[in-house]
Amino acid sequence: MSSKQLHTMEDWKQILELSHEKPVLVFKHSTSCSVSAGAIEEWTRWHEGSKGEGVETALVRVIEERSVSNVIAEELGVKHASPQAILIRNGKAEWNTSHWNITETALSENAR
Protein backbone atom coordinates (compact mmCIF):
# COMPACT_ATOMS: atom_id res chain seq x y z
CA MET A 1 0.00 0.00 0.00
CA SER A 2 1.43 3.37 -0.95
CA SER A 3 0.29 6.92 -0.31
CA LYS A 4 -0.44 9.32 -3.10
CA GLN A 5 1.69 12.45 -2.83
CA LEU A 6 -0.29 15.63 -3.32
CA HIS A 7 1.82 18.05 -5.36
CA THR A 8 -0.87 19.96 -7.29
CA MET A 9 -4.44 21.18 -6.96
CA GLU A 10 -5.39 18.50 -9.49
CA ASP A 11 -3.94 15.81 -7.17
CA TRP A 12 -6.05 17.23 -4.33
CA LYS A 13 -9.23 17.31 -6.45
CA GLN A 14 -8.71 13.65 -7.41
CA ILE A 15 -8.33 12.65 -3.75
CA LEU A 16 -11.39 14.66 -2.75
CA GLU A 17 -13.43 12.94 -5.50
CA LEU A 18 -12.09 9.54 -4.43
CA SER A 19 -13.44 10.19 -0.92
CA HIS A 20 -16.95 9.67 -2.35
CA GLU A 21 -15.99 6.06 -3.16
CA LYS A 22 -13.86 5.21 -0.12
CA PRO A 23 -12.47 7.02 2.92
CA VAL A 24 -9.23 8.95 2.41
CA LEU A 25 -6.74 9.74 5.15
CA VAL A 26 -4.60 12.78 4.37
CA PHE A 27 -1.39 13.33 6.30
CA LYS A 28 0.01 16.87 6.37
CA HIS A 29 3.74 16.66 7.00
CA SER A 30 6.30 19.35 7.71
CA THR A 31 9.74 18.28 6.52
CA SER A 32 11.38 20.72 8.95
CA CYS A 33 9.54 19.88 12.19
CA SER A 34 10.69 17.35 14.78
CA VAL A 35 7.12 16.73 15.96
CA SER A 36 6.14 15.96 12.38
CA ALA A 37 9.10 13.59 12.07
CA GLY A 38 7.74 11.61 15.01
CA ALA A 39 4.21 11.68 13.65
CA ILE A 40 5.28 10.40 10.23
CA GLU A 41 6.98 7.46 11.98
CA GLU A 42 3.62 6.62 13.61
CA TRP A 43 1.84 7.09 10.26
CA THR A 44 4.38 4.82 8.54
CA ARG A 45 4.01 2.06 11.17
CA TRP A 46 0.23 2.22 10.80
CA HIS A 47 0.47 2.34 7.02
CA GLU A 48 2.97 -0.52 6.68
CA GLY A 49 1.02 -2.66 9.12
CA SER A 50 -1.89 -2.65 6.61
CA LYS A 51 -4.09 -1.17 9.29
CA GLY A 52 -5.32 1.27 6.70
CA GLU A 53 -6.78 -1.43 4.49
CA GLY A 54 -9.86 -0.06 2.76
CA VAL A 55 -8.69 3.51 3.28
CA GLU A 56 -6.86 5.47 0.60
CA THR A 57 -3.96 7.54 1.91
CA ALA A 58 -2.41 10.77 0.71
CA LEU A 59 0.53 12.84 1.88
CA VAL A 60 1.07 16.57 1.46
CA ARG A 61 4.31 18.28 2.45
CA VAL A 62 3.11 21.55 3.95
CA ILE A 63 6.23 23.60 3.17
CA GLU A 64 6.86 22.37 -0.36
CA GLU A 65 3.16 22.28 -1.35
CA ARG A 66 1.86 25.12 0.82
CA SER A 67 -0.88 26.16 -1.63
CA VAL A 68 -2.29 22.62 -1.69
CA SER A 69 -2.13 22.41 2.10
CA ASN A 70 -3.95 25.74 2.43
CA VAL A 71 -6.72 24.69 0.03
CA ILE A 72 -7.24 21.44 1.97
CA ALA A 73 -7.75 23.43 5.19
CA GLU A 74 -10.05 25.91 3.47
CA GLU A 75 -12.20 23.42 1.56
CA LEU A 76 -12.59 21.03 4.49
CA GLY A 77 -13.05 23.72 7.12
CA VAL A 78 -10.32 22.19 9.27
CA LYS A 79 -7.88 24.65 10.82
CA HIS A 80 -4.39 23.94 9.51
CA ALA A 81 -1.95 22.16 11.77
CA SER A 82 1.26 20.34 11.07
CA PRO A 83 1.58 17.48 11.44
CA GLN A 84 -2.08 16.66 10.92
CA ALA A 85 -4.14 13.65 9.91
CA ILE A 86 -7.57 14.20 8.34
CA LEU A 87 -10.05 11.46 7.47
CA ILE A 88 -12.26 12.48 4.55
CA ARG A 89 -15.47 10.72 3.60
CA ASN A 90 -17.87 11.96 0.92
CA GLY A 91 -15.89 15.16 0.48
CA LYS A 92 -16.10 16.15 4.16
CA ALA A 93 -13.66 15.96 7.05
CA GLU A 94 -14.97 13.26 9.36
CA TRP A 95 -12.11 13.13 11.86
CA ASN A 96 -8.80 14.91 12.37
CA THR A 97 -6.00 15.09 14.85
CA SER A 98 -2.61 16.72 15.03
CA HIS A 99 0.80 16.83 16.64
CA TRP A 100 1.47 14.24 19.38
CA ASN A 101 -2.05 12.84 19.02
CA ILE A 102 -1.05 11.22 15.72
CA THR A 103 -0.26 7.72 16.92
CA GLU A 104 -0.47 4.30 15.35
CA THR A 105 -3.27 3.50 17.81
CA ALA A 106 -5.27 6.66 17.06
CA LEU A 107 -4.98 6.04 13.32
CA SER A 108 -6.05 2.39 13.75
CA GLU A 109 -9.08 3.37 15.81
CA ASN A 110 -10.26 6.30 13.68
CA ALA A 111 -9.10 5.83 10.10
CA ARG A 112 -11.63 3.30 8.88
Summary of the structure (lengths in Angstrom):
residues: 112
radius of gyration: 12.3
end to end distance: 15.0
largest distance: 34.1
contacts: 351
relative contact order: 0.25
helix: 41%
strand: 24%
